[in-house]
């Protein structure tokens, strides 16, 4: 049973490490995926400590401190996931300090042998009090993460957004309730340690898998940027230049990024992002560019000259890197699949031919 639990934990650690690599190499949207990567690093540290323990040797103190990035940064990840804008203020800094400082104190006391200088009883007493503070702040962070999933709940939420939030709340609530409050804080002794370890491992894997689904949804359905009522003249002017560049055919580049636009226009990346949101009133760069790509694809799907071309060929020639993103963007824009749209266009063309004849 312990071997199974260890295997599940290592698989979970591998998934978390995969997210860190994806964020590094694919440059996923920030700050959401940057925070998620920090959480994943803490998650990996937790799994390694639970599987290997003291055998980690000199790496143990660093990994112990990294574990503090789980519940604390998970709350910040949830905040970035469900809010249009992300802010890190003094309250968040206090929560993080309350979670990290106790563990840092413990590891420094062990590394420096501080008990020899100030007495073992003093270190033990201070450590117990700080552990109580850490438990309090960790519980607050977990409660706040759950609250973020409820923030903005209402009839205006789309069906997909509502389903995503329900999945988040149920999996996170059950996982935290079982692993943290029932086993860690509740000291449930009627279940054997082997079974407890296996259940905790399963909860960890479930939360990570669920968050993978949730984050992939957010990638496809980003929250709209907050409206800026009074964009600056510079934002409007730069927005026009960006639109002109993209309209000229830049959208056909499947690897087109904000940095590419900024380089061609000799502007800073953040100015381009701001101009797209403020000057053009777009939700984000991907949706802005994909609208041109979808229009290009619609023209090809309506054109009889391309009737023998596959949907994949049309997707690639319209600037999409693969079929999946093309289908999702096309459905979001038209409420139809590309194939359905093509059949409708063919039907319209046939009807016009009959009328003409």
C-alpha positions as CSV (number, residue, x, y, z in Angstrom):
1,X,0.0,0.0,0.0
2,X,2.8,2.4,0.8
3,X,4.5,1.5,-2.5
4,X,1.3,2.4,-4.3
5,X,1.0,5.7,-2.4
6,X,4.7,6.5,-3.2
7,X,4.1,5.8,-6.9
8,X,1.0,8.0,-7.1
9,X,2.9,10.8,-5.4
10,X,5.8,10.6,-7.8
11,X,3.5,10.6,-10.8
12,X,1.8,13.7,-9.4
13,X,5.3,15.3,-8.9
14,X,6.0,14.5,-12.6
15,X,2.8,16.2,-13.7
16,X,3.7,19.3,-11.6
17,X,7.2,19.4,-13.1
18,X,5.6,19.1,-16.6
19,X,3.6,22.3,-15.9
20,X,6.8,24.1,-14.8
21,X,8.5,23.1,-18.0
22,X,5.4,24.1,-20.1
23,X,5.3,27.5,-18.6
24,X,9.0,28.0,-19.1
25,X,9.2,26.9,-22.8
26,X,5.7,28.0,-24.0
27,X,5.6,31.3,-22.2
28,X,2.1,30.8,-21.0
29,X,0.0,33.9,-19.9
30,X,1.2,35.6,-16.7
31,X,0.7,36.0,-13.8
32,X,-1.6,33.0,-13.7
33,X,0.8,30.4,-15.0
34,X,3.8,31.9,-13.2
35,X,2.0,31.6,-9.9
36,X,0.9,28.1,-10.8
37,X,4.5,27.1,-11.6
38,X,5.6,28.3,-8.2
39,X,2.8,26.2,-6.6
40,X,3.9,23.2,-8.7
41,X,7.5,23.6,-7.4
42,X,6.2,23.6,-3.8
43,X,4.0,20.6,-4.7
44,X,7.0,18.7,-6.1
45,X,8.9,19.4,-2.8
46,X,6.0,18.1,-0.8
47,X,5.8,14.9,-2.8
48,X,9.6,14.3,-2.6
49,X,9.7,14.9,1.2
50,X,6.7,12.5,1.7
51,X,8.3,9.8,-0.4
52,X,12.0,10.1,0.5
53,X,12.1,12.0,3.8
54,X,15.4,12.5,5.5
55,X,17.2,10.5,2.8
56,X,17.1,13.7,0.7
57,X,20.1,14.9,2.8
58,X,21.3,18.5,2.2
59,X,18.4,19.2,-0.1
60,X,15.8,18.6,2.6
61,X,15.9,22.1,4.2
62,X,15.4,23.9,0.9
63,X,12.6,21.5,-0.1
64,X,11.0,22.1,3.3
65,X,10.9,25.8,2.7
66,X,9.6,25.3,-0.8
67,X,6.6,23.3,0.5
68,X,5.2,26.5,1.9
69,X,4.5,27.6,-1.6
70,X,1.5,25.2,-1.8
71,X,-1.5,26.5,0.1
72,X,-0.2,30.1,0.1
73,X,0.5,30.4,-3.6
74,X,-2.5,28.3,-4.5
75,X,-4.7,31.0,-3.1
76,X,-2.8,33.6,-5.3
77,X,-3.2,31.3,-8.3
78,X,-7.0,31.1,-7.7
79,X,-7.1,34.9,-7.5
80,X,-5.4,35.2,-10.8
81,X,-7.6,32.5,-12.2
82,X,-11.0,34.1,-11.4
83,X,-10.2,37.8,-11.4
84,X,-9.7,40.1,-14.4
85,X,-6.8,41.9,-12.8
86,X,-4.3,40.5,-10.3
87,X,-3.0,42.6,-7.4
88,X,-0.5,41.7,-4.7
89,X,-0.9,43.9,-1.7
90,X,0.1,44.0,1.9
91,X,-2.6,41.5,3.0
92,X,-1.2,38.8,0.6
93,X,2.4,39.6,1.8
94,X,1.3,39.1,5.5
95,X,-0.3,35.7,4.6
96,X,2.8,34.5,2.8
97,X,5.0,35.7,5.6
98,X,2.9,33.9,8.2
99,X,3.3,30.7,6.2
100,X,6.9,30.8,5.2
101,X,8.6,32.3,8.4
102,X,7.8,29.4,10.7
103,X,9.4,26.9,8.4
104,X,12.4,29.1,7.7
105,X,12.8,29.5,11.5
106,X,12.8,25.7,12.0
107,X,15.2,25.0,9.2
108,X,17.6,27.7,10.3
109,X,17.5,26.6,13.9
110,X,18.4,23.1,12.8
111,X,21.1,24.2,10.4
112,X,22.9,26.6,12.8
113,X,22.4,24.6,16.0
114,X,20.7,27.5,17.7
115,X,19.5,25.3,20.5
116,X,23.0,25.2,21.9
117,X,23.1,29.0,22.2
118,X,19.6,29.9,23.4
119,X,18.5,26.6,24.8
120,X,16.5,23.7,23.5
121,X,13.4,24.7,25.4
122,X,13.3,28.2,24.0
123,X,13.6,26.9,20.4
124,X,10.9,24.3,21.0
125,X,8.5,26.8,22.5
126,X,9.1,29.3,19.7
127,X,8.7,26.6,17.1
128,X,5.4,25.5,18.6
129,X,4.0,29.0,18.6
130,X,5.1,29.7,15.1
131,X,3.6,26.4,13.9
132,X,0.3,27.5,15.4
133,X,0.6,30.8,13.4
134,X,1.5,28.8,10.3
135,X,-1.6,26.6,10.7
136,X,-3.8,29.6,11.1
137,X,-2.5,31.5,8.0
138,X,-2.5,28.3,5.9
139,X,-6.2,27.7,6.8
140,X,-7.0,31.3,5.9
141,X,-5.2,30.9,2.6
142,X,-7.1,27.8,1.8
143,X,-10.4,29.4,2.7
144,X,-9.6,32.4,0.5
145,X,-8.8,30.1,-2.4
146,X,-12.2,28.5,-2.1
147,X,-13.8,32.0,-1.9
148,X,-12.1,33.0,-5.1
149,X,-14.1,30.3,-7.0
150,X,-17.3,31.8,-5.7
151,X,-16.4,35.4,-6.6
152,X,-18.4,36.8,-9.4
153,X,-20.9,33.9,-9.4
154,X,-24.1,34.8,-11.0
155,X,-26.4,34.4,-14.1
156,X,-23.9,36.2,-16.3
157,X,-21.5,33.4,-16.1
158,X,-21.4,31.2,-19.2
159,X,-22.3,27.5,-18.9
160,X,-18.7,26.5,-19.4
161,X,-17.4,28.9,-16.8
162,X,-20.0,27.7,-14.3
163,X,-19.1,24.1,-14.9
164,X,-15.4,24.9,-14.6
165,X,-15.9,26.6,-11.3
166,X,-18.0,23.8,-9.9
167,X,-15.3,21.3,-10.8
168,X,-12.7,23.5,-9.1
169,X,-14.8,24.0,-5.9
170,X,-15.8,20.4,-5.5
171,X,-12.3,18.9,-6.1
172,X,-10.5,21.5,-4.1
173,X,-13.1,21.4,-1.2
174,X,-13.0,17.6,-1.0
175,X,-9.3,17.4,-1.3
176,X,-8.6,20.0,1.3
177,X,-11.3,18.7,3.6
178,X,-9.9,15.1,3.5
179,X,-6.1,15.7,3.4
180,X,-5.7,18.9,5.5
181,X,-8.6,19.2,8.0
182,X,-9.4,15.5,8.4
183,X,-5.9,13.8,8.4
184,X,-3.4,16.6,9.2
185,X,-5.3,18.7,11.7
186,X,-7.9,16.2,12.7
187,X,-5.4,13.5,13.7
188,X,-7.6,10.7,12.5
189,X,-6.1,7.6,14.0
190,X,-8.8,5.0,13.1
191,X,-7.4,4.6,9.6
192,X,-4.0,2.9,9.2
193,X,-1.0,5.0,8.1
194,X,-0.8,3.0,4.8
195,X,-4.4,3.7,3.9
196,X,-4.1,7.4,5.0
197,X,-1.0,7.9,2.8
198,X,-2.8,6.3,-0.2
199,X,-5.8,8.5,0.2
200,X,-3.7,11.6,0.5
201,X,-1.8,10.6,-2.6
202,X,-5.0,10.1,-4.5
203,X,-6.3,13.5,-3.3
204,X,-3.1,15.2,-4.5
205,X,-3.3,13.6,-7.9
206,X,-7.0,14.5,-8.2
207,X,-6.4,18.2,-7.4
208,X,-3.5,18.4,-9.8
209,X,-5.6,16.7,-12.6
210,X,-8.5,18.9,-11.9
211,X,-6.4,22.1,-12.0
212,X,-5.0,20.9,-15.3
213,X,-8.5,20.8,-16.7
214,X,-9.4,24.1,-15.2
215,X,-6.2,25.9,-16.5
216,X,-6.6,24.5,-19.9
217,X,-10.1,25.8,-20.0
218,X,-8.9,29.3,-18.9
219,X,-6.3,29.2,-21.7
220,X,-9.1,28.7,-24.2
221,X,-11.5,31.0,-22.5
222,X,-9.6,33.9,-20.9
223,X,-11.5,36.4,-18.8
224,X,-12.1,39.6,-20.7
225,X,-9.8,42.5,-19.7
226,X,-11.4,45.2,-17.7
227,X,-12.7,48.0,-19.8
228,X,-10.7,51.2,-20.0
229,X,-13.1,54.1,-20.5
230,X,-10.4,56.7,-21.3
231,X,-7.6,55.1,-23.3
232,X,-4.7,57.4,-24.0
233,X,-4.0,58.9,-27.4
234,X,-0.8,56.8,-27.6
235,X,-2.8,53.6,-26.9
236,X,-5.3,54.4,-29.7
237,X,-2.5,55.3,-32.2
238,X,-0.5,52.2,-31.4
239,X,-3.7,50.1,-31.6
240,X,-4.3,51.4,-35.2
241,X,-0.7,50.4,-36.1
242,X,-1.1,47.0,-34.6
243,X,-4.4,46.4,-36.4
244,X,-2.9,47.5,-39.7
245,X,0.1,45.2,-39.3
246,X,-2.1,42.2,-38.4
247,X,-4.6,42.9,-41.2
248,X,-1.7,43.0,-43.7
249,X,-1.2,39.2,-43.1
250,X,0.8,38.9,-39.9
251,X,-2.0,36.7,-38.5
252,X,-1.1,34.0,-40.9
253,X,2.0,33.3,-38.9
254,X,1.0,30.5,-36.5
255,X,3.8,31.5,-34.1
256,X,2.9,35.2,-33.9
257,X,3.3,36.6,-30.4
258,X,3.0,40.0,-28.7
259,X,6.8,40.1,-28.8
260,X,6.9,39.7,-32.6
261,X,4.4,42.6,-33.0
262,X,6.4,44.8,-30.6
263,X,9.7,44.0,-32.5
264,X,8.2,44.9,-35.9
265,X,6.7,48.1,-34.6
266,X,9.8,48.9,-32.4
267,X,7.7,49.2,-29.3
268,X,7.8,47.6,-25.8
269,X,5.9,44.4,-25.2
270,X,3.8,45.9,-22.4
271,X,2.8,48.8,-24.6
272,X,1.5,46.5,-27.3
273,X,-0.5,44.5,-24.8
274,X,-1.9,47.7,-23.3
275,X,-2.8,49.1,-26.7
276,X,-4.6,45.9,-27.7
277,X,-6.7,46.0,-24.5
278,X,-7.2,49.8,-24.2
279,X,-6.7,51.2,-27.7
280,X,-8.5,48.4,-29.5
281,X,-10.8,47.2,-26.7
282,X,-9.9,43.6,-27.2
283,X,-10.0,40.9,-24.5
284,X,-6.5,39.7,-25.3
285,X,-4.0,39.2,-28.0
286,X,-5.0,35.6,-29.0
287,X,-8.7,36.5,-29.5
288,X,-7.7,39.6,-31.4
289,X,-5.5,37.7,-33.9
290,X,-7.8,34.6,-34.0
291,X,-10.7,36.8,-35.3
292,X,-8.7,37.5,-38.5
293,X,-7.7,33.9,-38.8
294,X,-11.3,32.8,-38.5
295,X,-12.5,35.3,-41.1
296,X,-9.8,34.0,-43.4
297,X,-10.9,30.5,-42.8
298,X,-14.6,31.4,-43.4
299,X,-13.7,32.9,-46.7
300,X,-11.9,29.7,-47.8
301,X,-14.7,27.5,-46.6
302,X,-17.2,29.5,-48.7
303,X,-15.0,29.5,-51.8
304,X,-15.8,26.6,-54.2
305,X,-12.2,26.7,-55.3
306,X,-11.2,25.3,-51.9
307,X,-14.0,22.7,-51.8
308,X,-11.5,19.8,-52.1
309,X,-9.2,21.1,-49.3
310,X,-9.4,19.5,-45.9
311,X,-10.4,21.3,-42.7
312,X,-6.8,20.8,-41.4
313,X,-5.3,22.4,-44.6
314,X,-7.6,25.4,-44.2
315,X,-6.8,25.7,-40.5
316,X,-3.0,25.7,-41.2
317,X,-3.3,28.2,-44.1
318,X,-5.4,30.5,-41.9
319,X,-2.6,30.8,-39.3
320,X,-3.6,28.1,-36.8
321,X,-0.9,25.7,-35.6
322,X,-3.2,22.7,-35.3
323,X,-6.8,21.6,-35.7
324,X,-7.8,21.8,-32.0
325,X,-7.3,25.5,-31.5
326,X,-8.9,26.2,-34.9
327,X,-12.0,24.3,-34.1
328,X,-12.4,26.0,-30.7
329,X,-11.8,29.5,-32.1
330,X,-14.1,28.9,-35.0
331,X,-16.9,27.6,-32.7
332,X,-16.5,30.5,-30.3
333,X,-16.8,33.0,-33.2
334,X,-19.6,31.3,-35.2
335,X,-21.3,28.7,-32.9
336,X,-20.6,26.2,-35.6
337,X,-17.9,23.8,-36.4
338,X,-15.9,24.5,-39.6
339,X,-17.5,21.4,-41.2
340,X,-21.0,22.7,-40.3
341,X,-20.2,26.1,-41.6
342,X,-18.9,24.6,-44.9
343,X,-22.1,22.6,-45.3
344,X,-24.2,25.7,-44.7
345,X,-22.2,27.6,-47.3
346,X,-22.6,24.9,-49.8
347,X,-26.3,24.8,-49.2
348,X,-26.6,28.5,-49.7
349,X,-24.6,28.3,-53.0
350,X,-26.9,25.5,-54.2
351,X,-30.0,27.5,-53.4
352,X,-28.7,30.5,-55.2
353,X,-27.9,28.3,-58.2
354,X,-31.5,27.0,-58.3
355,X,-32.9,30.5,-58.1
356,X,-30.7,31.7,-60.9
357,X,-31.6,28.8,-63.1
